[in-house]
Amino acid sequence: MSGTNGSVAAASSDVGYEVLCDDGGPFLRRYTTVGGGAPTVTDTELDGATPYTPAGAVTRCGTPAAAALVEATVERVSGPGSVTIDAGARSVTVVVYAGAPAVAIGGGTAAALPAGTSLTWGVNQGGGEALGDALVFTGVAGDDFLVTSTREV
C-alpha cells in the first residue's frame, strides 16, 4: 500500500474548572482554551449553567483575606479625665488601678468599675468586624486607669 505520511492539525480544546469565592459566596469559574489561543473565562453558579457575575474581591475559597493593618492606642488617666473609643474598634481593654471610674457603652447609663477591674471587649476576626458601640471611660479625683484599643485602618 502506498500513500503519504503526515499529520493533520485539528483544533483541540482544554477545559478547567475552579471553585472561587467572592462577597456573595462560592461560584464556578470555567477556563476554556481552544488550540493555542488565549483562555476564555466563564463564571457560573455552582450548577455550571446559571451565569454569575462576581461581586467584590475574588479569592480561592478558604483563603484567608489579606492581613489588615491594625492601629493600637493606649491612654492612662490619673484623676479627672475621660477617654472615648469611637464605634468601630476591633478591641478595647480597660484596667483600673485605683478608684472607680465609670464606663458608658453606646450612650447608655454609666457603670462604675472598681479598682482591680480588667475588662476587654473585642471581635474574633478582622476583615470588617468591629465593635458597634462607642465606649466612654470617665474618671474623677482618685481614679487611675488605663485604656487600650485596636482598630483596622
Summary of the structure (lengths in Angstrom):
residues: 153
radius of gyration: 29.2
end to end distance: 78.7
largest distance: 111.4
contacts: 367
relative contact order: 0.21
helix: 0%
strand: 49%
